[in-house]
Amino acid sequence: MPGESCVVNNQFTYRFVSPIRLNFTSQIISMVLDFCKKIAETRHTNDKDAHEKLKDFNYDFLKENQSILIDLLRVSCIGTASLLDLTSEAVFDIINGKTAKEIHKMFN
C-alpha cells in the first residue's frame, strides 16, 4: 500500500535511486504484505461485514504474532500507518499497568 507509506511514497514521488535498506526477516515482510493486502481489500468498501472481518483479522494477526510484535512495530515505523496504529495499541495494552522492571523483562 504505497499510499500509506511515506517512505515508499517518497521513493516514487522524488524518484530516489538509493535503495530502502530493511533489516527484517522474510517472515516479517511476508506478514506485513499479508496485512497490507487485507487492509487494501476493505479500504474502499462500505460493507459493514468486511470491516468486521478486518477487525477479526487484526485481532487474530496480533494474537498469533505476539512473540514478534516488536519486529512488526519496528517495520511499521517505516511508514505503514495502519500497522503502526495496530501494533502501537497492542504494545500499549501489553505494558499498561506494568512496572518498568516487568516491561524490561518482557521485551528483554
MARVOZA-636143 format. One record per residue (C-alpha): residue in one letter; z, y, x; residue number from 1. Coordinates in Angstrom, 1 decimal, padded with zeros to 4 digits, always signed. Each point is the difference from the previous one (the first is absolute). Example, Ala and Ser with C-alpha at 12.3 -4.5 7.8 and 13.67 -1.06 7.14 Angstrom:
<rovexs>
+---+--------+--------+--------+-----+
| r |     c3 |     c2 |     c1 |   k |
+---+--------+--------+--------+-----+
| a | +007.8 | -004.5 | +012.3 |   1 |
| s | -000.7 | +003.4 | +001.4 |   2 |
+---+--------+--------+--------+-----+
</rovexs>
This chain:
<rovexs>
+---+--------+--------+--------+-----+
| r |     c3 |     c2 |     c1 |   k |
+---+--------+--------+--------+-----+
| m | +000.0 | +000.0 | +000.0 |   1 |
| p | -001.2 | +002.8 | +002.3 |   2 |
| g | +001.0 | +002.6 | -002.7 |   3 |
| e | +003.6 | -000.8 | +000.5 |   4 |
| s | +000.1 | +000.0 | +003.8 |   5 |
| c | -000.1 | +003.3 | +001.7 |   6 |
| v | -000.6 | -001.8 | +003.3 |   7 |
| v | -003.0 | -001.8 | -001.3 |   8 |
| n | -001.3 | +003.1 | -001.9 |   9 |
| n | +000.2 | +002.1 | +003.2 |  10 |
| q | -001.9 | -002.7 | +001.9 |  11 |
| f | -002.9 | +000.3 | -002.6 |  12 |
| t | +000.2 | +003.7 | -000.7 |  13 |
| y | +000.2 | +001.2 | +003.5 |  14 |
| r | -002.0 | -002.9 | +001.5 |  15 |
| f | +002.5 | -000.8 | +002.7 |  16 |
| v | -001.4 | -002.4 | +002.5 |  17 |
| s | +003.3 | -001.1 | +001.4 |  18 |
| p | +001.2 | -003.3 | -001.5 |  19 |
| i | +003.2 | -000.2 | -002.1 |  20 |
| r | +002.4 | -002.1 | +002.0 |  21 |
| l | +002.1 | -002.3 | -002.1 |  22 |
| n | +002.7 | -002.3 | +001.4 |  23 |
| f | +000.4 | -002.3 | -003.0 |  24 |
| t | -000.5 | -003.7 | -000.5 |  25 |
| s | -003.0 | -001.3 | -002.0 |  26 |
| q | +002.5 | -001.2 | -002.6 |  27 |
| i | +001.3 | +003.6 | -000.6 |  28 |
| i | -003.6 | +001.4 | -000.1 |  29 |
| s | -001.0 | -002.7 | -002.5 |  30 |
| m | +003.0 | +000.8 | -002.2 |  31 |
| v | -000.8 | +003.7 | +000.1 |  32 |
| l | -003.6 | -000.7 | -001.0 |  33 |
| d | +001.1 | -002.2 | -002.9 |  34 |
| f | +002.4 | +002.7 | -001.1 |  35 |
| c | -002.8 | +002.6 | +000.1 |  36 |
| k | -002.4 | -002.2 | -001.9 |  37 |
| k | +002.6 | -000.4 | -002.8 |  38 |
| i | +000.6 | +003.7 | -000.1 |  39 |
| a | -003.7 | +000.7 | -000.2 |  40 |
| e | -000.5 | -002.4 | -002.9 |  41 |
| t | +002.5 | +001.9 | -002.1 |  42 |
| r | -000.5 | +003.6 | +001.3 |  43 |
| h | -002.5 | +001.2 | -002.5 |  44 |
| t | +001.0 | -002.0 | -003.1 |  45 |
| n | +002.0 | +001.0 | -003.0 |  46 |
| d | +000.7 | -003.6 | -000.8 |  47 |
| k | +003.8 | -000.3 | -000.4 |  48 |
| d | -000.1 | -003.7 | +000.7 |  49 |
| a | -001.7 | +000.6 | +003.3 |  50 |
| h | +002.7 | +002.5 | +001.0 |  51 |
| e | +002.7 | -002.5 | -001.0 |  52 |
| k | -001.7 | -002.7 | +002.1 |  53 |
| l | +000.0 | +002.5 | +002.9 |  54 |
| k | +003.8 | +000.5 | -000.3 |  55 |
| d | +000.4 | -003.8 | +000.0 |  56 |
| f | -002.2 | -000.3 | +003.0 |  57 |
| n | +001.9 | +002.7 | +001.9 |  58 |
| y | +003.3 | -001.7 | -000.8 |  59 |
| d | -001.3 | -003.4 | +001.2 |  60 |
| f | -001.7 | +001.6 | +003.0 |  61 |
| l | +003.3 | +001.4 | +001.3 |  62 |
| k | +002.1 | -002.9 | -001.1 |  63 |
| e | -002.1 | -002.5 | +001.9 |  64 |
| n | -000.2 | +002.2 | +003.1 |  65 |
| q | +003.4 | +001.5 | +000.6 |  66 |
| s | +000.1 | -001.5 | +003.5 |  67 |
| i | -002.9 | +002.1 | +001.0 |  68 |
| l | +000.8 | +003.1 | -002.1 |  69 |
| i | +000.5 | +002.2 | +003.1 |  70 |
| d | -003.4 | -001.0 | +001.3 |  71 |
| l | -001.5 | +000.9 | -003.4 |  72 |
| l | +001.8 | +003.3 | +000.0 |  73 |
| r | -001.3 | +000.8 | +003.5 |  74 |
| v | -003.6 | -000.8 | -000.9 |  75 |
| s | +000.3 | +002.0 | -003.2 |  76 |
| c | +001.0 | +003.0 | +002.0 |  77 |
| i | -003.5 | +000.4 | +001.4 |  78 |
| g | -001.1 | +001.1 | -003.4 |  79 |
| t | +000.1 | -002.4 | -003.0 |  80 |
| a | +002.0 | +002.1 | -002.4 |  81 |
| s | +000.6 | -002.6 | -002.6 |  82 |
| l | +001.2 | -002.6 | +002.5 |  83 |
| l | +002.2 | +002.6 | +001.7 |  84 |
| d | +001.6 | +000.9 | -003.3 |  85 |
| l | +000.6 | -003.6 | -000.9 |  86 |
| t | +001.4 | -001.1 | +003.3 |  87 |
| s | +002.2 | +003.1 | +000.4 |  88 |
| e | +001.5 | -000.6 | -003.4 |  89 |
| a | +000.6 | -003.7 | +000.9 |  90 |
| v | +001.7 | +001.0 | +003.3 |  91 |
| f | +002.2 | +002.5 | -001.8 |  92 |
| d | +001.0 | -002.6 | -002.6 |  93 |
| i | +001.0 | -002.4 | +002.8 |  94 |
| i | +002.1 | +002.5 | +002.0 |  95 |
| n | +001.5 | +001.9 | -002.9 |  96 |
| g | +003.8 | -000.3 | +000.2 |  97 |
| k | +000.0 | -001.8 | +003.4 |  98 |
| t | +001.9 | +001.3 | +003.0 |  99 |
| a | -001.9 | +001.0 | +003.1 | 100 |
| k | +001.2 | -003.1 | +001.8 | 101 |
| e | -001.3 | -002.2 | -002.8 | 102 |
| i | -003.4 | +001.7 | +000.0 | 103 |
| h | -000.2 | -000.3 | +003.8 | 104 |
| k | +000.7 | -003.7 | -000.3 | 105 |
| m | -002.6 | -000.5 | -002.7 | 106 |
| f | -002.8 | +001.7 | +001.9 | 107 |
| n | +001.1 | -000.9 | +003.5 | 108 |
+---+--------+--------+--------+-----+
</rovexs>
